[in-house]
């Protein structure tokens, strides 16, 4: 019996993939190289941001946030995110519901259009809005005649941010809803449930963690967007500058400590987002495992 167990163990070991039987020193070299790469490209720059931000003392660091232009940039960033994220949630739910639950002509085209912002440079997206809503754009003369400001104003910043962020929620929901199928919704409909009740009681509980994950990613991108917003904002101090644009202006004015202080605010928001993202991702995988077991 012992011989047969030994034979089985030997066969199992021999049949293991070669990459899992490498020497320990190979494993530690690879881990060391990965940590070195992450340290040089990620950790070190993050540390430098805080070091430079406090280079002239804590008083200068905190004074950077008390400036009127800084307060305006923070306020505009939060307002933009507060408008963009709910719109993306509504669009993402509607698009993923339609794509995953129904068959219709043009479904593949819709999926392609959702992915379009991933392929188009944000700067190009900003230029497109200038060509459409600018003073010499398609609707520029009409907007000017009716005293409506789109570009170089908050609406243009919201539109540009909306364009670059609208795939995030939909792209998290579509694969999940497609994998779940329509059996549960069909069962609920057979029992007499209507559309909204099916959505709130069946569909939404099954996608809530993926939805929250998409919201987190969308919010992070909305607050940190630079390229498209830079084109449509006009860089008007105290009016159309978001936090990233304000950081650039401070840096160009050689106010390095203040610029790194504002950059550290974005960094802290990113770290908080990363922590929340990790927690949601872990919870999402736990729910997926529970569903597979059941």
C-alpha positions as CSV (number, residue, x, y, z in Angstrom):
1,X,0.0,0.0,0.0
2,X,2.8,2.3,0.9
3,X,4.6,1.5,-2.3
4,X,1.5,2.3,-4.3
5,X,1.1,5.6,-2.4
6,X,4.7,6.4,-3.1
7,X,4.2,5.6,-6.8
8,X,1.2,7.8,-7.0
9,X,3.0,10.7,-5.3
10,X,6.0,10.2,-7.6
11,X,3.8,10.2,-10.7
12,X,2.0,13.4,-9.4
13,X,5.3,15.2,-8.9
14,X,6.7,14.0,-12.2
15,X,3.6,15.2,-14.0
16,X,3.7,18.7,-12.5
17,X,4.4,21.5,-15.0
18,X,8.0,22.3,-15.2
19,X,7.6,26.0,-14.2
20,X,6.3,24.9,-10.8
21,X,9.4,22.9,-10.0
22,X,12.1,25.6,-10.6
23,X,14.7,26.2,-8.0
24,X,14.0,28.5,-5.1
25,X,16.6,31.0,-6.2
26,X,14.8,31.4,-9.6
27,X,11.6,32.2,-7.8
28,X,13.2,34.8,-5.5
29,X,15.0,36.5,-8.4
30,X,11.8,36.9,-10.3
31,X,10.0,38.2,-7.2
32,X,12.9,40.6,-6.5
33,X,12.9,41.9,-10.1
34,X,9.1,42.5,-9.9
35,X,9.4,44.3,-6.5
36,X,12.3,46.4,-7.9
37,X,10.3,47.4,-10.9
38,X,7.3,48.3,-8.8
39,X,9.5,50.2,-6.4
40,X,11.2,52.3,-9.1
41,X,8.1,53.1,-11.1
42,X,5.3,53.2,-8.5
43,X,6.4,53.4,-4.9
44,X,9.4,55.8,-5.3
45,X,7.4,58.5,-7.3
46,X,4.6,58.3,-4.7
47,X,7.1,58.9,-1.9
48,X,8.6,61.8,-3.8
49,X,5.2,63.5,-4.2
50,X,4.8,63.7,-0.4
51,X,8.5,64.6,0.2
52,X,8.3,67.5,-2.2
53,X,4.9,68.6,-0.9
54,X,6.4,68.9,2.6
55,X,9.7,70.2,1.4
56,X,9.0,73.8,2.7
57,X,7.2,72.7,5.8
58,X,3.7,71.7,6.9
59,X,2.5,75.3,6.9
60,X,3.2,75.7,3.2
61,X,1.7,72.3,2.5
62,X,-1.6,73.1,4.1
63,X,-1.6,76.7,2.8
64,X,-1.8,75.3,-0.7
65,X,-5.3,74.0,-0.1
66,X,-6.5,77.3,1.4
67,X,-5.9,79.3,-1.8
68,X,-9.1,80.4,-3.6
69,X,-8.0,78.8,-6.9
70,X,-7.3,75.5,-5.1
71,X,-10.7,75.5,-3.5
72,X,-12.3,76.2,-6.8
73,X,-10.4,73.4,-8.5
74,X,-11.4,70.9,-5.7
75,X,-15.0,72.1,-5.9
76,X,-15.2,71.7,-9.7
77,X,-13.6,68.3,-9.6
78,X,-16.1,67.1,-7.1
79,X,-19.0,68.6,-9.0
80,X,-17.9,67.0,-12.2
81,X,-17.6,63.6,-10.6
82,X,-21.0,64.0,-8.9
83,X,-22.6,64.6,-12.3
84,X,-20.6,62.1,-14.4
85,X,-20.8,59.1,-12.1
86,X,-24.6,58.9,-11.8
87,X,-25.1,59.4,-15.5
88,X,-22.6,56.6,-16.2
89,X,-24.4,54.3,-13.7
90,X,-27.7,54.8,-15.6
91,X,-26.1,54.4,-19.0
92,X,-24.1,51.3,-17.8
93,X,-27.1,49.6,-16.4
94,X,-29.2,50.3,-19.4
95,X,-26.6,49.3,-21.9
96,X,-25.6,46.1,-20.1
97,X,-29.2,45.1,-19.5
98,X,-29.9,45.5,-23.2
99,X,-26.8,43.7,-24.4
100,X,-27.0,40.8,-22.0
101,X,-30.7,40.2,-21.8
102,X,-32.0,40.9,-25.3
103,X,-31.2,40.1,-29.0
104,X,-31.4,43.0,-31.4
105,X,-29.8,44.3,-34.6
106,X,-26.8,46.4,-33.9
107,X,-25.7,44.8,-30.6
108,X,-22.1,44.4,-31.8
109,X,-22.0,48.0,-33.0
110,X,-23.2,49.1,-29.5
111,X,-20.5,47.1,-27.8
112,X,-17.9,48.7,-30.2
113,X,-19.1,52.2,-29.5
114,X,-18.9,51.6,-25.7
115,X,-15.3,50.6,-26.1
116,X,-14.5,53.7,-28.3
117,X,-13.2,55.9,-25.5
118,X,-10.5,53.3,-24.8
119,X,-9.2,53.6,-28.4
120,X,-9.5,57.4,-28.8
121,X,-7.0,59.7,-27.2
122,X,-8.6,62.0,-24.6
123,X,-7.0,65.0,-26.3
124,X,-8.7,64.0,-29.5
125,X,-12.0,63.8,-27.7
126,X,-11.5,67.3,-26.3
127,X,-10.7,68.6,-29.8
128,X,-13.9,67.1,-31.1
129,X,-16.0,68.9,-28.5
130,X,-14.2,72.2,-29.5
131,X,-15.1,71.5,-33.1
132,X,-18.7,70.9,-32.1
133,X,-19.4,73.5,-29.4
134,X,-16.5,76.0,-29.9
135,X,-17.0,79.5,-31.2
136,X,-16.3,78.4,-34.8
137,X,-17.8,74.9,-34.3
138,X,-21.0,73.5,-35.7
139,X,-23.2,74.8,-33.0
140,X,-20.9,77.7,-31.8
141,X,-22.7,80.6,-33.5
142,X,-26.1,79.4,-32.2
143,X,-24.8,78.9,-28.7
144,X,-23.1,82.3,-28.7
145,X,-26.3,84.0,-29.9
146,X,-28.3,82.4,-27.0
147,X,-25.5,83.1,-24.5
148,X,-24.9,79.4,-23.8
149,X,-21.4,78.4,-22.8
150,X,-20.3,74.8,-23.3
151,X,-16.5,74.8,-23.9
152,X,-14.3,76.8,-21.6
153,X,-17.0,76.3,-19.0
154,X,-18.3,73.6,-16.6
155,X,-20.6,71.9,-19.1
156,X,-17.7,71.3,-21.5
157,X,-15.7,69.8,-18.7
158,X,-18.6,67.5,-17.7
159,X,-19.1,66.4,-21.3
160,X,-15.4,65.7,-21.9
161,X,-15.2,63.7,-18.6
162,X,-18.4,61.9,-19.4
163,X,-16.9,60.8,-22.8
164,X,-13.7,59.3,-21.3
165,X,-15.5,57.5,-18.4
166,X,-18.7,56.1,-19.8
167,X,-17.3,52.6,-20.6
168,X,-16.2,51.8,-17.0
169,X,-19.5,50.8,-15.5
170,X,-20.9,49.1,-18.6
171,X,-17.7,47.2,-19.1
172,X,-17.8,45.7,-15.6
173,X,-21.5,44.7,-15.9
174,X,-21.8,43.3,-19.5
175,X,-19.6,40.2,-19.1
176,X,-21.1,39.4,-15.7
177,X,-24.7,39.7,-16.9
178,X,-23.9,37.7,-20.0
179,X,-22.5,34.9,-17.9
180,X,-25.5,34.9,-15.6
181,X,-27.9,34.5,-18.4
182,X,-31.6,35.2,-18.3
183,X,-32.9,32.1,-16.4
184,X,-33.6,33.9,-13.1
185,X,-35.4,36.8,-14.8
186,X,-37.5,34.4,-16.8
187,X,-38.4,32.5,-13.7
188,X,-39.4,35.7,-12.0
189,X,-41.5,36.7,-15.0
190,X,-43.2,33.3,-15.0
191,X,-44.2,33.9,-11.4
192,X,-45.8,37.2,-12.3
193,X,-43.1,39.7,-11.5
194,X,-43.0,42.8,-13.8
195,X,-40.0,44.6,-15.3
196,X,-38.9,46.9,-12.5
197,X,-39.6,44.4,-9.8
198,X,-37.5,41.8,-11.6
199,X,-34.7,44.4,-11.9
200,X,-34.7,45.4,-8.2
201,X,-35.3,42.0,-6.7
202,X,-33.4,39.7,-9.1
203,X,-31.0,41.5,-11.4
204,X,-29.6,44.2,-9.1
205,X,-28.7,41.9,-6.2
206,X,-26.7,39.7,-8.6
207,X,-24.7,42.6,-10.0
208,X,-24.3,44.9,-7.1
209,X,-20.6,44.2,-6.4
210,X,-19.6,44.5,-10.0
211,X,-21.7,47.7,-10.2
212,X,-19.9,49.2,-7.2
213,X,-16.6,48.2,-8.7
214,X,-17.4,50.0,-11.9
215,X,-18.5,53.1,-10.0
216,X,-15.2,53.2,-8.1
217,X,-13.2,53.0,-11.3
218,X,-15.4,55.6,-13.0
219,X,-15.1,58.0,-10.1
220,X,-11.3,57.6,-10.0
221,X,-11.0,58.4,-13.7
222,X,-13.4,61.3,-13.5
223,X,-11.4,63.0,-10.7
224,X,-8.0,62.4,-12.4
225,X,-8.8,63.1,-16.0
226,X,-6.4,65.6,-17.6
227,X,-6.2,65.3,-21.4
228,X,-9.8,65.9,-22.6
229,X,-10.5,68.4,-19.8
230,X,-7.3,70.3,-20.5
231,X,-8.5,71.0,-24.1
232,X,-12.1,72.1,-23.3
233,X,-11.4,74.0,-20.0
234,X,-9.5,77.0,-21.3
235,X,-7.4,76.9,-18.1
236,X,-9.3,79.8,-16.5
237,X,-8.0,80.1,-13.0
238,X,-10.7,79.9,-10.3
239,X,-13.3,78.9,-12.9
240,X,-12.5,76.0,-15.2
241,X,-9.5,74.3,-13.6
242,X,-9.9,70.9,-12.0
243,X,-7.3,69.5,-9.6
244,X,-5.0,68.0,-12.3
245,X,-5.1,71.3,-14.3
246,X,-4.4,73.3,-11.1
247,X,-1.4,71.1,-10.4
248,X,0.0,71.8,-13.9
249,X,-0.5,75.6,-13.5
250,X,1.3,75.6,-10.1
251,X,4.2,73.6,-11.5
252,X,4.5,75.9,-14.5
253,X,4.6,78.8,-12.1
254,X,7.5,77.2,-10.2
255,X,5.3,76.8,-7.1
256,X,6.7,73.3,-6.7
257,X,5.7,72.7,-3.1
258,X,2.1,73.8,-3.7
259,X,1.9,71.7,-6.9
260,X,3.1,68.6,-5.1
261,X,0.7,69.3,-2.2
262,X,-2.2,69.4,-4.6
263,X,-0.8,66.3,-6.4
264,X,-0.7,64.5,-3.0
265,X,-4.4,65.2,-2.6
266,X,-5.1,63.3,-5.8
267,X,-2.7,60.6,-4.7
268,X,-4.6,60.2,-1.4
269,X,-7.9,60.0,-3.3
270,X,-6.3,57.4,-5.5
271,X,-5.1,55.3,-2.6
272,X,-8.5,55.4,-0.9
273,X,-10.0,54.4,-4.2
274,X,-7.5,51.5,-4.5
275,X,-8.3,50.3,-1.0
276,X,-12.1,50.4,-1.6
277,X,-11.5,48.7,-5.0
278,X,-9.5,45.9,-3.4
279,X,-12.2,45.3,-0.8
280,X,-15.0,45.3,-3.4
281,X,-13.0,43.1,-5.7
282,X,-12.4,40.6,-2.9
283,X,-16.1,40.6,-1.9
284,X,-17.1,40.2,-5.6
285,X,-14.9,37.1,-5.9
286,X,-16.2,35.7,-2.7
287,X,-19.8,36.0,-4.0
288,X,-18.8,34.4,-7.3
289,X,-17.3,31.4,-5.4
290,X,-20.4,31.1,-3.3
291,X,-22.5,31.1,-6.4
292,X,-20.4,28.4,-8.1
293,X,-20.5,26.2,-5.0
294,X,-24.3,26.5,-4.7
